[in-house]
Amino acid sequence: MQVPSVMGLLEARESAARVRVEELRAETDRVRAELAEAEVVLERRVVALAELAEALVAGAVPQEGPAGTGSGRGEGARGRVGGPRVA
């Protein structure tokens, strides 16, 4: 029975460690890319929520206009939130 050399064992362990490091680097690259995509989605959601809050606050303030036109919360308020209406 042949006894493996210490040098051979250490080289095998080093090789296995190198393989593991490369696997983890690849995984890190994938996770970083996924994180960047998730951050973009989060930023869009934050902006959308802020814009909605602004629109709701703006719609809650009565609009000045001719007497008897209402509080400004009807069709006109929805048009402001969603932009101009196109027929």
C-alpha positions as CSV (number, residue, x, y, z in Angstrom):
1,M,0.0,0.0,0.0
2,Q,1.4,3.3,-1.1
3,V,1.3,6.3,1.3
4,P,0.4,9.5,-0.4
5,S,2.9,12.2,0.0
6,V,2.2,15.3,2.1
7,M,3.1,17.5,-0.9
8,G,0.6,15.6,-3.0
9,L,-2.2,16.0,-0.4
10,L,-1.5,19.7,0.0
11,E,-1.6,20.2,-3.8
12,A,-4.9,18.4,-4.1
13,R,-6.4,20.5,-1.3
14,E,-5.0,23.7,-3.0
15,S,-6.6,22.7,-6.2
16,A,-9.9,22.0,-4.6
17,A,-9.7,25.4,-2.8
18,R,-9.0,27.1,-6.2
19,V,-12.1,25.5,-7.7
20,R,-14.3,26.6,-4.8
21,V,-12.9,30.1,-5.0
22,E,-13.8,30.3,-8.7
23,E,-17.3,28.9,-8.1
24,L,-17.9,31.5,-5.4
25,R,-16.6,34.3,-7.6
26,A,-19.0,33.3,-10.3
27,E,-21.8,33.1,-7.8
28,T,-20.8,36.6,-6.5
29,D,-21.0,38.0,-10.0
30,R,-24.5,36.5,-10.5
31,V,-25.7,37.8,-7.1
32,R,-24.3,41.3,-7.8
33,A,-26.1,41.5,-11.1
34,E,-29.3,40.3,-9.5
35,L,-28.9,42.8,-6.7
36,A,-28.4,45.7,-9.2
37,E,-31.6,44.7,-11.0
38,A,-33.5,44.5,-7.7
39,E,-32.2,48.0,-6.7
40,V,-33.5,49.4,-10.0
41,V,-36.9,47.9,-9.3
42,L,-36.9,49.3,-5.8
43,E,-35.9,52.8,-7.0
44,R,-38.8,52.7,-9.5
45,R,-41.2,51.7,-6.8
46,V,-40.0,54.5,-4.4
47,V,-40.4,57.1,-7.2
48,A,-43.8,55.8,-8.2
49,L,-45.0,55.9,-4.5
50,A,-43.7,59.4,-4.1
51,E,-45.3,60.6,-7.3
52,L,-48.6,59.0,-6.3
53,A,-48.5,60.6,-2.9
54,E,-47.8,64.0,-4.6
55,A,-50.7,63.5,-6.9
56,L,-53.1,62.5,-4.1
57,V,-52.1,65.6,-2.1
58,A,-52.5,67.8,-5.1
59,G,-55.9,66.3,-5.9
60,A,-57.0,66.8,-2.3
61,V,-56.6,70.6,-2.5
62,P,-59.7,72.2,-4.0
63,Q,-59.0,73.9,-7.4
64,E,-60.0,77.5,-7.8
65,G,-62.3,78.2,-10.7
66,P,-65.8,79.5,-11.6
67,A,-68.4,79.2,-8.8
68,G,-70.2,75.9,-8.7
69,T,-67.5,73.9,-10.5
70,G,-67.0,71.5,-7.5
71,S,-64.0,70.6,-5.4
72,G,-61.7,69.6,-8.2
73,R,-61.8,66.0,-7.2
74,G,-63.9,64.7,-10.2
75,E,-62.8,64.0,-13.7
76,G,-60.3,66.8,-13.7
77,A,-58.4,65.4,-10.7
78,R,-58.1,62.0,-12.4
79,G,-56.9,63.7,-15.6
80,R,-54.1,65.4,-13.6
81,V,-52.9,62.1,-12.0
82,G,-52.9,60.2,-15.3
83,G,-52.0,63.1,-17.6
84,P,-54.2,64.7,-20.2
85,R,-57.1,62.7,-21.5
86,V,-57.0,61.8,-25.2
87,A,-60.2,61.0,-27.0
